[in-house]
Amino acid sequence: MDQPSSSNPKDYDHACDHLWGLQLPQGILLSSTGGTAVDVSKLPGLAVIFCYPRTGKPKDPIPAEWDAIPGARGCTPQACSFNRTRSSLGDLGIAHIFGLSTQDSEYQRSCKERLQLRFDLLSDAGYEFCEKLRLPMFEWRDMRLVKRITLLVQQGRIIWVDYPVFPADQSAEKVVGFLKNQPVNSGKGVGCGNEE
């Protein structure tokens, strides 16, 4: 398995170890900013799903208690990293890029427009996807939020996990690095990045 991506290995809590090789549950329809419902278990080819807690609004100040939560800050830089590397990811075989949070689609649409994202965001406002996958979550004010995780999925099966994601603004570049070092279309399959 890859080494923890946090700058401090003590931050690695093993909360996503169970995701490696997991088949995504079928039949969970996630509302998309593209106006459709997406079942990520049925996506053909390679897909990246990056989970993030929440994005704020441009004029809203960032509360001090938000900054005090390890890993909470960085949702906008993370989304922008996938926007920035979209063509590189496509060249490496990524057919789909999605961001996922527990915010509703209407809120996510304003974020997509403001950041000019060239991919859709998925809403798990009912927590069905997060709960089925047992993704790590946390409570803040009156919200239940998913922690920052990046999943690389092939034909509905998770083949690589980045957790905890650090730094957030290099999230997509880490996916690019993994794909360059261990191409998933080689016919050998994909492991945890440390096989011969």
C-alpha positions, 0 to 999 in steps of 0.5 A, a space after each residue: 500500500 502507498 505510504 500515507 499522503 499526509 505530511 504527518 504520518 500520525 494523521 493517518 488513521 486507517 479509516 479508508 484501508 477497507 476501500 482498496 479493491 472494493 466494488 462500489 455499491 450499485 443503484 445509488 443515484 447521485 444528483 449531478 450538477 449536469 442535471 442527471 443522476 449518476 450511478 458511479 458503479 456503472 461508469 465505464 473505464 477509469 474514473 476519479 471521484 474526489 470527496 471533499 467536505 464543503 466549499 464556502 461562498 466567496 464573500 463568507 468569511 472562513 470561521 476560525 473553528 473551520 481552520 482548526 479542523 485538520 484537513 478541512 480547508 482546501 476544497 477549492 484548491 483541490 477542485 481547481 487542481 482537477 480542473 488544471 490537470 483535466 487534459 493530462 488525466 484524460 491522456 492517461 485514460 481517465 474517462 470521468 472526473 467527479 467531485 463529491 460532497 454532502 452539499 446539495 446540487 443547487 449549492 454545488 452548481 454555484 460552485 461549479 459556475 464560480 470556479 468554471 469547473 469542467 467536470 460535474 460535482 455529485 451530491 450525496 446529501 442523503 449520505 447513502 454513498 458515504 455510509 455504504 462505503 463507510 467513508 470517514 465523516 465529521 460533524 461541523 455546526 449543523 452539517 455532516 461532512 465527508 473527509 477529503 478522499 480521492 478514489 480511482 475507480 476502474 469499471 466500478 471497482 476502487 483500485 487506488 485510494 489517497 487518504 488523507 489527502 495532503 496537500 489539497 492543491 496537489 490532489 490531482 497531480 498525485 493521481 497523475 503521478 500514480 497513473 504515470 508510474 503504474 499504468 492501469 491499461 498495461 494488462 497487469 491490473 493495478 495493485 497498491 503501487 508497490 508490487 514488482 
